[in-house]
Structure formats: structure tokens, C-alpha cells
């Protein structure tokens, strides 16, 4: 299965614009084009979608790298059971 993984350094405003564009495409109900770092792919996410969210941070604010990861999964083998946990 083909895969795309890339990263690009951007401002908060640029990231917000990218995510809004992605949201608009998802809301449109047809193909979604992902572009970042000179790579692109077009996919057609079908419902139901599974949204996975993962965050890592230091509550004291002293950590080096912190992160938020978003993942959308779809298809016949997608796990549609809802789960969630929070650890600190």
C-alpha cells in the first residue's frame, strides 16, 4: 500500500490554514488532496471515519518537544469502536 509521510516547518497561521482547507475538502464529500513538503496524494475517505488523536506534553512546561498527532482511518478494516484515555 502506498504511503506518504512528510513534514514542513510552518507558522501557527499556516498550519491553521492547511487544516481548514483539509476540513473544507472533507466536508465536500469527495476526493481529498494532501500536499506537504513537495509531495502530494489524492484519497477518497469514505464514511465512517475514525479520528485518532494523540498528544504528548509536559504539564510543567519544561519539556523539549511536545506534539499533537491527528490520524483519520477509514475502510472495511477500520476499528470504529470508540476508545480514549488521558494520562499525565
Order of alpha helices (4+ residues) and beta strands (2+ residues): alpha-beta-beta-beta-beta
